[in-house]
């Protein structure tokens, strides 16, 4: 199955979860995740099933001042 993560196409097995994608790209916390422009709380990452052509954004916080 193909998903787009931060504008890069990725191939994942069917029924993959957000946590599978995060492990694949070796995401380092802290980050927030949105799927198809909808925020997904961290508590749901392990249960949220991705689908073909989902658009996933993994956003790291910006600090400074």
Secondary structure, 3 states (H helix, E strand, C coil): CEEEECCEEEECCCCCEHHHHHHHCCCCCCCEEEECCEEECHHHCCCCECCCCCEEEEECCCCCC
